[in-house]
Amino acid sequence: MSESERVTIRIQAERIHALQSLVETGKFSTISDAVRAAIDRFVENELTPDYIEKVIVELPKGNVVDLKQLVHDGDSISIDDAIRNAVREYIRQKMSKVMDELEK
């Protein structure tokens, strides 16, 4: 692990309780791990190239299981890739339908 520096911040009590809940449910080992993950995600999103716009998608767990299966089966390299492929295909079909309607 690379060297790290200590940073002190103030966080509202309800956020601390929410972070503690994430630790208690096993999503993170410590509050510090949860905060580091949040900072990593924030920095990654903020430093995205201008030609890319990131979108957060919330899905029912069943859909996530299906996406994981696509990755496991080798149809996609990651869940993100599976979602990108599905969105591209959906847009392609919609645009094709619109173009067909315009040609009539």
N, C-alpha and C positions, 0 to 999 in steps of 0.2 A: 504494500500500500504506500502511496506517495505521502510526502510530508503534508501535514495539515496545520492550520492555524485556528486558534480559538476566536470565535466571534460571539459577542453577547448581544442578545436582542430581547425586546419585551414582547410578549404574546398575551393576548387576552385569555382570561381563565377558561372560557368555554373552548377555546382552541387547544389549550393544554389538556383539558379533559378529553377532547376528541382524539388528540394524539395518543393519550394514555389508553384510550379504548382500542386504538389500532394495535398498540403493543399487547394489550390483554387478549385480543383475539388472535394474536400470533402473526399478524400481517408484517410486523416489524419487531426486531429484537429489542430496540430501545427507542425512546423519543428522538434521540439524536439521529438514529438511522432513518426514521420517518421524515425528519426535517431535511436531512441530506438528500433523500429521494425526491422530496418536493422541490428543493433547490435545483437538483439536476434536471428535473422535468421543466421547470421554469426557464432555466438557462437554455436548454435544448430548443424549447419553443420560441424563445425570443431571438435566438441566433439562426433561425431557419432562413435559408436564402429567400430573397424577394419573390422569386418565381414559384415558390412553393407555399401553400397555405395549409397549415395543419388543422385538422378538425378532430375533435374528441367525440367518439361515438360510444354511447351507452347501450349495451345489449343485454337481453335476458341471458342468464347463465346457460340455458339450453343452446342458444346460438353460439356462444363461446365454445361450448363443448363440440359443436359441429365444426366450427372453424379450426379448433385444435385437431380434429380428426382429418380435415383436409391437409393440414401441415404434416401430420403423422403419415398420411397416405402418399405424400410427396406431390400433391397437387399445387401446393404453395410453399414458399420457403419460410413464411412466418404468418402469424395472424394478420398483421398489418398488410402483408402482401395479398392475402386472401380477400380482405376487405377492399383493397384498391382494385383488385381484379373484378370483384362483384360490382363495384360502383362503375368502373369503366364499361362493363358489359351492359349494365342497366342504362347508362347514358347512351351507349351505342344503339341499343334497341329503341329507346325513346326518340333519338334523333332520326333514326331510320324511319320510324313511323311518321314523324313530323314531315320529313322530306317526301315520303310517299303521298301524304295528304296534300302537300303543296303542288305536287306534280299532277294531281287530278283536276 
